[in-house]
Amino acid sequence: MQKLYRWLLLALVSLGVSAGWAPAQAATLLDRNLNKASFSLTPEANAPPEFGRCIKTTGGAYKDTGCTETAGVTEKSYEWYAAFGSSHPLEKVGFTNVLKEATTASLETVGKTTVTCKGESSTGEYTGNKKIGKVVITFSSCNAFGVSCNSEGAADGTIVTDTLEGALGVEELAAEPVNYKIGQSLYPVGHTGPFAKFSCGGLSVVITGAIISPVAPNSMKLTTQIKTKAAKGKQRPENFVGGPSEVLMTQIGEGSPEQAGETLTTVQTNEEKVEINSVV
């Protein structure tokens, strides 16, 4: 947000100088507009990003393979088709994830309690132009407090989440939409119920809330790497631009819930090439 503010201020000052304004006048005008209810830097609900495909076609509106640059008269080669509701929707909507080789997954609370897992796999589906659903994540070889952890009915060391869903959003704005940082959230269906429940040596652990993972936009991919980041129990990012906080909360035994952050790198494989477009 600060980057965009500076960019807007620079542009307004440049225009103001030619009109005889002082730089301070330009800054005051920008602040007044930013505070108006009618002015918003938050992307609209029906605005990008969205899932879909950029397909090479005669007479397309775009000149690049990511469908981010409008083509000139002689350059039209590609067209954007949303994942659902377009004339060329996704034919295969499934995807899988596995933990990147030679890495681990960890959940750390702000109180420095850590759950570590050596394996992870998940399945899910694209369910809308901005939505994913039917996501179930299985963590393996998990331990905390020096003992193994498992969900009820799961094998020793295995944690299985509840069914999750999620949505795309803008993590950070930029001067141009093609440079927006995009994230993908995950949360229990309907934002109700636990994210996951398990026990470690008889001590119960309940995780609630949501998580946002940065994702790479503007490129058609069959496989992509998703790097979920946290530090000292704080997720990065913790919310979408203009949106509410979306963080994980962890309750251990009878203790009070505390914020937690998850760190892991997964490799996602789609059933067909899919793009997250931040421009269309």
Secondary structure, 3 states (H helix, E strand, C coil): CHHHHHHHHHHHHHHHHHCCCCHHHHHHHHHHHHCCCCCCCCCCCCCCCEEEEEEECCCCCECCCCCCCECCCCCCCEEEEECCCCCCCCCCCEEEEEECCCCCEEEEECCCCEEEEEEEEEEEEECCCCEEEEEEEEEEEEEECCEEEECCCCCCCCEEECCEEEEEEEEECCCCHHHCEEEEEEEEHHHCCCCEEEEECCEEEEEEECEEEEECCCCCEEEEEEEEEEECCEEECCCCCCCCCCCEEEEECCCCCEEEEEEEEEEEEEEEEEEEECCC
